[in-house]
């Protein structure tokens, strides 16, 4: 039995390229204002930087809001930690 997949469209896809940025000589990059506004990023916000390796090379780098990342990890590890501590 073959299932037919729905076509991917901008309305159903969760990932998209919002900007292409350049790293400067100090290793810094700037997120464009339009992206910062769209993502409600403000001065002082913290992000977890997560890398993905393909073999020995890092091919992808993700930014995840630190508070969201913390909640996600807590949600995943919390029940396991309760079991361990019993």
Number of C-alpha atoms within 10 A of each C-alpha: 3 4 5 6 6 7 7 9 8 8 6 9 9 8 7 7 5 11 10 8 11 11 9 9 7 6 7 9 11 11 14 12 10 11 12 13 11 9 9 9 14 9 6 6 10 13 14 14 11 10 12 12 10 8 7 7 9 10 10 10 11 10 12 14 13 14 13 12 14 13 12 12 11 13 11 11 11 13 10 11 11 9 8 8 6 5
